[in-house]
Amino acid sequence: MSDKILAANKLMEGQFSCVLVKDGEVLMTSKDRGIRPIIKMLMEDQNSLKDRVLADKIIGKAAALLVVFGQVEYLYAHVISDCAKNILEKNNIVVNYNHIVPYIMNEDGTDKCMMEKMVEDIEEPAEAFALFKDFFKDRL
């Protein structure tokens, strides 16, 4: 089974929000919400995502910038925003998804997700990583 299929299948089983795979081995699974799994891996090791396959339930601009920063090889998203898809494609990251939306909403569906708002004016992946590294330093 390919890494892409393994990661997507593991994600779609429904118990995980994020799955990381390399060479047929599931390296990480998470049930955490939002960008927590991605930023946590990057804060522990900035090369933790490099050349790996990532599957995530929801990918918005914030997550996409972190995925680019982490140099993921391939991304599967259950839901992706237009902006996130464009960022990934512009940075030559192969992406597949089930649903595309204009932007990612907050949990109660009343506004844009807070993480999306934080990166509205950010285009550089390293700048997004620095912002979220500081934001999450005492929250993980």
N, C-alpha and C positions, 0 to 999 in steps of 0.2 A: 504494500500500500504506500502510495506517495505521501510525503510530508504534508502536502496541501490537503489531501483527502483526510489524513489522520487528524490534522488540526481542526478542520471544519467539522468532521464527525464528532470529535470529542466536545467541541463547543455546542453542537446542535443536540447532543444528548440532553442538554438542558440544565445541567447542574453547575456549569462553569460560565463565568463571564469573559474569561481570557485564557488562551492556551498558547504555549510556545513549544515548537517542535524543531528538531534538527536530526537528520540522518535516521529517521524512523523511531526516534526516542522522544517521548513527551518530557520536556525539560522543566515545565512549570505549568500549573493550573491555578486559577484564582477564582474566588467567588466575590471578590471585592467589586464595588461599583465604580463607575466613572473611569478616570485615567489612573487611579491608584495602582493597579497592577503594573502598568507600563512605567510610571514615574518611579515606583519602588525598585523595579529591576534596574533602571538606568542610574538611580542614586547609589545602588549597591555596586554596580559595575557598568560603566558607560559602554562597554562592548557586549553586554549581555544579550542584545537583540541582533547584533551584526550577523548578516547572512543567514538568518533564521526565518522560519515560517511562523507567523502570528495570526491567530484567529481571535476576534473580539466581537462581542455582541453589538456594541455601538461605537462608531468612529466619527467624531466631529473634527473640527479644525484643530483643537487643542491636541487631541490624540494623534492626528495625522502629522503635526509638526514634530511630536516626540518620536513617532515611528520613523520619520525621515532622519531625525537626529541620531536615532539608534541604528540606522542603516539596515532595516529589515529587508529581506530579499523578496518576500511575498506576504500579502495581507488578505485575509478573508474577513469580511464584516457582514454581520447579519443586517445591520442598518448603517448607512453612511450618509453624510451630508454632501451636498454638491461641492462645497468648498474643499472638504477633506479629499474627495475623489480627485479634484483638480490638482491639489498640492501633491498628492501621491504620484499621479501620472506625470506631472511636471518634473518630478524627481526620479523618474524611471523605476518606481516601485510598482510591481504587478499587483493589481487589486481585483478581487471579485467580491460581489455583494449580493444580497437578496433584495434589499429595498433601499431606495435613495430618497432623501428628504431635503428640503431647502436648508434646514439647520436643525441642530439638536436642542430639544426643549429641556427645561428643568423637570424635576421629578413630578411636580404637580401640574405640569402642562400649561402654566400661565405665562411663561416668558422663556427667553433663551437660557440655556444652561450657563451657570456662573463661569465655568471654565472657558466656554466659548466667548463670553463677554471679556474675559481677561486677555484673550489673544486677538481680539477684533482688529487691533492696529499692529499686530506683530506678523511678520512674514518670514523671519529667520528662525530656523529650527533651534539653533544654539541659544538664541534669545528666549525662546519659549521654554527650553530646558532650564535655563538659569532662573526664570520667573517661577516655574513650578517647583524647582528644587528648593528655593527659598520659601515658597508658600507651604510646602509639605514637610519641611525639615522637622517640625515638632508635632506633626499630625499623623505620622505613619506608625 
